């Protein structure tokens, strides 16, 4: 569905992407992680045609996003981290914007609005930031575009709103979409994600399914540092130690994305080696 080959992109003299390549060929929820300034928002804008690559090739659903063909734009929706909404109601938003998306479901839009508890009788000027964010998300999900790009969608949502978002996105009607979510709120969404992407140093440092990560890594809590065999990363956790370690033949376990994110930021190579050995175990025998 998405293929990026040797992408290059600069902001003035700052190189954001250099020889960046990525292939996503299955539906699913993809978590896009990286430090501040690593280019996560930029990548979403390039994939949606809002920014143009300075080198390399980008294809989404067989189209070049930079061409901004109507047949492409009706199949991709992007939710930016920051947005502005005119003072209109949900009904007017539906009437004016839904025709651009042939798969849009008005009934789903209303259903999602009810789950999010968005008032239907108010204009956006009378809504809180959280309510506005919910309205944007509800509309985006109701478009049912094959590709959905979301930049920090849970920012501005309270605990209940985050739970509501997970409930909606986890619905079976979204199973055939490719959803890329850039977020620092890793813990909020780890139960939904099928794949993790980590951007670092202008390139794609890690692309791995959650299944692979569960087989490659063991994340947990130990009483003492000495108890952590094959440790990749560890941090004090009260009077204990939270850690990421190689999963040496153990049963697949849960992946704490917030802890994994820290491990990738501090000891990227340790994580990459563990994942590579899991994906290509024969290499360990060579």
C-alpha positions in Angstrom: 0.0 0.0 0.0 2.9 2.3 0.8 6.4 2.2 -0.7 9.1 4.8 0.0 12.5 4.4 -1.7 15.6 6.4 -0.8 13.6 9.4 0.4 15.4 12.7 0.8 14.0 15.7 2.4 15.5 18.9 3.9 14.3 21.9 5.8 16.9 24.5 4.6 20.2 23.1 5.7 18.7 20.5 8.0 18.6 17.0 6.6 15.4 15.3 7.8 15.5 12.2 5.6 18.4 10.7 3.8 18.1 7.4 2.0 14.9 6.6 3.9 13.1 3.5 2.7 9.8 1.9 3.9 7.4 -0.7 2.6 4.0 -1.3 4.2 2.1 -4.0 2.2 -0.6 -5.1 4.8 -3.4 -3.4 6.5 -3.0 -2.7 10.2 -2.2 0.0 12.8 1.4 1.1 12.5 3.0 3.1 15.4 5.4 5.7 14.2 8.0 6.6 16.9 11.0 8.8 17.1 12.5 11.6 19.1 11.3 15.2 18.7 12.5 16.6 15.4 13.1 13.2 13.8 10.6 14.0 11.0 7.5 11.9 12.0 5.1 14.7 11.1 7.0 15.5 8.0 6.7 11.9 6.8 2.9 11.9 7.3 2.7 15.1 5.2 4.9 13.6 2.4 2.7 10.5 2.3 -0.4 12.6 2.1 0.9 15.0 -0.6 1.2 18.1 1.7 5.0 18.2 1.3 7.0 17.0 -1.7 10.1 14.9 -1.5 13.4 16.4 -2.5 14.7 13.0 -3.7 13.7 9.4 -4.0 10.4 7.8 -4.8 7.1 7.8 -2.8 4.1 5.7 -3.8 0.8 5.4 -1.9 -1.9 3.1 -3.3 0.0 3.2 -6.6 -0.1 7.0 -6.8 2.6 9.6 -6.3 1.2 11.8 -3.5 3.0 14.9 -4.8 0.8 14.8 -8.0 -2.3 15.3 -5.7 -4.6 13.5 -8.1 -8.3 13.5 -7.0 -8.4 9.7 -7.2 -5.5 9.7 -4.6 -6.8 12.4 -2.3 -10.2 10.7 -1.9 -8.4 7.6 -0.5 -6.1 9.2 2.0 -7.0 11.2 5.1 -4.6 12.9 7.4 -5.3 14.2 10.9 -2.7 16.8 11.9 -1.6 17.5 15.4 -2.7 21.1 15.2 -5.8 22.2 13.3 -8.4 24.9 12.9 -12.1 24.3 12.6 -14.6 27.0 11.5 -17.5 27.7 13.8 -19.8 25.1 12.2 -21.8 22.1 13.6 -21.2 18.4 13.0 -24.0 18.4 10.5 -22.5 21.2 8.4 -19.1 19.4 8.6 -20.7 16.3 7.3 -22.6 18.1 4.5 -19.6 20.2 3.3 -16.7 17.7 3.6 -18.1 14.1 3.3 -18.7 14.4 -0.5 -15.0 14.4 -1.1 -14.7 10.8 0.3 -16.8 8.2 -1.5 -16.5 5.7 1.3 -17.7 8.1 3.9 -20.4 6.6 6.3 -22.8 9.2 7.8 -24.2 6.6 10.2 -20.7 5.7 11.4 -19.9 9.4 11.9 -22.9 9.8 14.1 -22.1 6.6 16.0 -18.6 7.8 16.6 -19.8 11.2 17.7 -22.1 9.5 20.2 -19.3 7.3 21.5 -17.1 10.4 21.9 -20.1 12.3 23.5 -19.7 15.2 21.1 -22.6 17.7 21.3 -24.5 17.8 18.0 -26.2 21.1 18.8 -23.1 23.2 19.3 -20.7 24.9 16.9 -17.0 24.2 17.2 -16.4 27.7 18.8 -18.4 26.5 21.8 -16.6 23.2 22.2 -13.5 22.5 24.2 -10.2 21.5 22.6 -10.8 17.9 23.5 -14.3 17.9 21.9 -12.9 19.5 18.7 -10.2 16.8 18.6 -12.8 14.1 19.0 -14.9 15.6 16.1 -11.9 15.6 13.8 -11.1 12.0 14.7 -14.7 10.9 14.3 -14.9 12.4 10.8 -11.5 10.9 9.9 -12.5 7.4 10.9 -15.9 7.8 9.2 -14.2 8.5 5.8 -13.1 4.8 5.7 -10.2 5.8 3.4 -7.8 2.9 2.8 -5.0 5.0 4.3 -5.4 7.0 7.4 -2.5 9.1 8.8 -2.8 10.5 12.3 -0.4 12.8 14.1 -0.6 12.6 17.9 -4.3 11.8 17.8 -4.7 11.3 21.6 -3.1 14.7 22.5 -5.7 16.8 24.2 -7.9 13.8 25.1 -8.6 12.9 28.7 -8.4 9.3 29.9 -12.0 8.5 28.9 -11.5 10.1 25.4 -8.4 7.9 24.9 -10.4 4.8 25.8 -13.2 5.9 23.4 -10.7 6.3 20.6 -9.3 2.8 21.1 -12.8 1.4 21.2 -13.7 3.0 17.8 -10.4 2.3 16.1 -10.5 -1.3 17.3 -13.8 -1.9 15.4 -13.9 -4.5 12.7 -14.9 -1.9 10.1 -11.3 -0.6 10.3 -9.5 -3.9 9.9 -8.7 -3.4 6.2 -7.2 0.0 6.6 -3.6 1.0 6.9 -3.5 3.4 9.8 -0.2 5.2 10.6 -0.2 6.9 14.0 2.7 9.2 15.1 2.6 9.4 18.9 4.5 9.9 22.0 1.6 8.4 24.0 2.8 4.9 23.4 1.0 3.2 26.3 -2.4 4.5 25.1 -2.3 2.6 21.8 0.0 -0.4 22.2 -3.0 -2.8 22.4 -4.1 -1.7 18.9 -0.8 -1.6 17.1 0.2 -4.4 14.8 3.6 -2.9 13.8 6.2 -0.5 15.1 8.2 1.9 13.0 11.1 3.9 14.6 12.7 6.8 12.9 16.2 7.9 13.9 19.1 9.7 12.3 17.2 10.5 9.1 16.5 6.8 8.4 14.1 4.0 9.3 15.9 2.4 12.2 13.3 -0.3 13.0 10.3 -1.8 11.3 8.9 -4.8 13.1 5.6 -6.4 13.8 4.4 -6.7 17.3 4.6 -10.5 17.0 8.3 -10.2 16.2 9.0 -7.8 19.0 7.2 -10.2 21.5 9.4 -13.1 20.3 12.6 -11.0 20.2 12.4 -9.1 23.5 11.4 -9.6 27.1 10.2 -6.6 29.0 9.5 -6.7 32.7 10.4 -5.7 36.2 13.2 -7.2 38.4 14.1 -6.8 42.0 17.8 -6.3 41.3 19.9 -5.2 38.4 21.9 -8.4 38.7 18.7 -10.4 38.0 18.4 -9.1 34.4 20.1 -11.5 32.0 20.7 -10.2 28.4 19.7 -6.7 29.4 19.4 -4.1 26.6 18.0 -1.2 28.7 17.0 -0.8 32.3 15.7 2.0 34.5 14.9 2.4 38.2 11.2 1.7 38.9 10.6 2.5 42.5 12.7 0.0 44.4 12.8 -2.3 41.4 14.2 -2.2 37.8 12.2 -2.0 34.6 14.1 -3.6 31.7 14.2 -4.6 28.1 16.2 -7.7 27.4 16.7 -10.4 24.8 14.0 -13.1 24.9 16.3 -16.1 24.8 13.9 -18.8 23.8 11.2 -17.8 26.2 7.5 -17.5 25.6 6.3 -14.4 23.7 5.3 -11.7 26.2 3.6 -8.3 26.2 5.5 -5.3 24.7 5.5 -2.1 26.7 5.9 0.5 23.9 6.9 3.3 26.2 9.7 1.2 27.7 10.7 0.0 24.2 10.8 3.6 23.0 13.2 4.4 25.7 15.4 1.4 24.9 15.5 2.4 21.2 16.4 6.0 22.2 19.2 4.9 24.5 20.5 1.6 23.1 19.1 1.4 19.6 21.7 -1.2 18.4 20.9 -3.6 21.2 17.3 -3.6 20.3 18.0 -3.9 16.5 20.4 -6.8 17.1 17.8 -8.7 19.1 15.1 -8.2 16.5 17.4 -9.1 13.6 18.4 -12.3 15.3 14.8 -13.2 15.8 13.8 -12.4 12.2 16.9 -14.2 10.8 17.9 -16.8 13.4 20.3 -18.6 11.0 22.7 -15.6 11.2 23.5 -16.6 14.8 24.9 -19.9 13.5 27.1 -18.5 10.8 
